[in-house]
Amino acid sequence: MAASSATMVPSSSFSSAFSNSIAAGHTGKIDLSFLSSSFRGFSVSSRSPFFPFQLHRPGPSAFVVATLANEVISPERVQETLPDVFDFKAYMKSKAASVHKALEECVPMRSPERIHDSMRYSLLAGGKRIRPALCIAACELFGGTEAMAMPSACALEMIHTMSLIHDDLPCMDNDDLRRGKPTNHKVFGEYTAVLAGDALLAFAFEHIARDTKGVPSDKVVKVIAEVAKAIGPQGLAAGQVVDVANERNETVDLEMLEFIHLHKTAALLECSVVSGAILGGAADEQVEKLRIFARCNGLLFQVVDDILDVTRSSEELGKTAGKDLVADKATYPKLLGLDKAREFALELKQKALAQLNDFDKAKAAPLYGLTEYIASRQN
């Protein structure tokens, strides 16, 4: 898909500090202040390329050599950072099981069977359930319960699943493998996959509005607004359209890449944490701290994803490995080199964890653990 002459650009330059420090050969701490700035506004410009400057980046041969190394943190180290009384592995297993059960119950097989079968095929295919876990953990941090957060947690997983179904379509990423299984359109056909994604998106909002219990209605409305903003034309959809429109654009730099992933990936993770906090009764200033925490985690998720894409096999990832490299798509390892991408991931993790300093460590343990898990995941 070719980019149009009227290219959408963000109204603020949220990545300048980071990109300038790399361009200048900065070797100390990376300035991540841009993560606390607004990044959802758009303006229309006829400028091309997307931004007026480019960064020097390593050529393909240097990048290929760099990917031979692999220093991703082992998952076993996650527990070491947490309070002794908190079992992160058991927590994640418990939440994943609860979410899976709730998803099975709220999206049963019914007529017409084809669309429900397609919805359930992708929705119940496993996955890390990071977004529901973040939502529940944030709610519990402020005295809420799993039951209060579960409808929103399930809705967020439905929306995430929709984005995967649509992302895999031939008109988008054109992928054949997802979570170790054939992608939805390969099993059910393109028209069914599109409609299954549409149905999951619509039902997500119905589920929040109808099934959230024990939460004041004004907070439920705030959550619905937060979710809509995260996935609409100033959220996930914005990141996706800029990503696809610039797929073969060799001038993509860090600023554009970060715009794409702060919208395409981070916005929904941010929404998961913020929604949980709202449901649990967090004050506005507490919500904003967690917003920055989640935004850092969202970008961290993508940086790690890019690293894994060039250091893991398709079997290990459960999806097609090295696809971005073959397509010559912009990634953090490509623009920064593998070592700098790892440095950036570490800085993002530290920035995220710093946002939790004002909260009770025992109550915030799941959020500490989820950050470590995002940083150390292997698939």
JOFENNOR-V367296 format. One record per backbone hydrogen bond with DSSP energy under -0.5 kcal/mol. CO is the residue of the C=O (numbers start at 0). NH is the residue of the N-H. If there is no record, write none. Layout:
CO|NH / CO|NH
This chain:
4|6 / 6|44 / 8|42 / 11|13 / 12|15 / 14|18 / 15|19 / 16|20 / 17|21 / 18|22 / 19|23 / 20|25 / 21|24 / 29|31 / 31|34 / 32|35 / 33|36 / 40|10 / 42|8 / 44|6 / 58|62 / 59|63 / 60|64 / 61|65 / 62|66 / 64|67 / 65|68 / 73|76 / 74|77 / 76|80 / 77|80 / 78|81 / 82|85 / 84|86 / 85|87 / 86|90 / 87|91 / 88|92 / 89|93 / 90|94 / 91|95 / 92|96 / 93|97 / 94|98 / 95|99 / 96|100 / 97|101 / 98|102 / 99|103 / 100|104 / 101|105 / 102|106 / 111|115 / 112|116 / 113|117 / 114|118 / 115|119 / 116|120 / 117|121 / 118|122 / 119|123 / 121|124 / 128|132 / 129|133 / 130|134 / 131|135 / 132|136 / 133|137 / 134|138 / 135|139 / 136|140 / 137|141 / 138|141 / 138|143 / 139|142 / 144|148 / 145|149 / 146|150 / 148|152 / 149|153 / 150|154 / 151|155 / 152|156 / 153|157 / 154|158 / 155|159 / 156|160 / 157|161 / 158|162 / 159|163 / 160|164 / 161|165 / 162|166 / 163|167 / 165|168 / 166|172 / 167|174 / 168|171 / 168|173 / 175|182 / 176|319 / 177|180 / 180|177 / 182|185 / 182|186 / 183|186 / 183|187 / 184|188 / 188|192 / 189|193 / 190|194 / 191|195 / 192|196 / 193|197 / 194|198 / 195|199 / 196|200 / 197|201 / 198|202 / 199|203 / 200|204 / 201|205 / 202|206 / 203|207 / 204|208 / 205|209 / 206|210 / 207|211 / 215|218 / 215|219 / 216|220 / 217|221 / 218|222 / 219|223 / 220|224 / 221|225 / 222|226 / 223|227 / 224|228 / 225|229 / 226|230 / 227|231 / 229|235 / 230|236 / 231|234 / 231|236 / 231|237 / 234|238 / 235|239 / 236|240 / 237|241 / 238|242 / 239|243 / 240|244 / 241|245 / 243|246 / 245|248 / 247|249 / 248|251 / 252|256 / 253|257 / 254|258 / 255|259 / 256|260 / 257|261 / 258|262 / 259|263 / 260|264 / 260|265 / 261|266 / 264|268 / 265|269 / 266|270 / 267|271 / 268|272 / 269|273 / 270|274 / 271|275 / 272|276 / 273|277 / 274|278 / 275|279 / 276|280 / 276|281 / 277|280 / 282|286 / 283|287 / 284|288 / 285|289 / 286|290 / 287|291 / 288|292 / 289|293 / 290|294 / 291|295 / 292|296 / 293|297 / 294|298 / 295|299 / 296|300 / 297|301 / 298|302 / 299|303 / 300|304 / 301|305 / 302|306 / 303|307 / 304|308 / 305|309 / 306|309 / 306|310 / 307|310 / 307|311 / 308|321 / 312|316 / 313|317 / 313|318 / 317|179 / 319|322 / 321|325 / 322|326 / 323|328 / 324|327 / 330|334 / 331|335 / 331|336 / 332|336 / 336|340 / 337|341 / 338|342 / 339|343 / 340|344 / 341|345 / 342|346 / 343|347 / 344|348 / 345|349 / 346|350 / 347|351 / 348|352 / 349|353 / 350|354 / 351|354 / 352|355 / 353|356 / 355|358 / 359|363 / 361|364 / 363|366 / 363|367 / 364|368 / 365|369 / 366|370 / 367|371 / 368|372 / 369|373 / 370|374 / 371|375 / 372|376
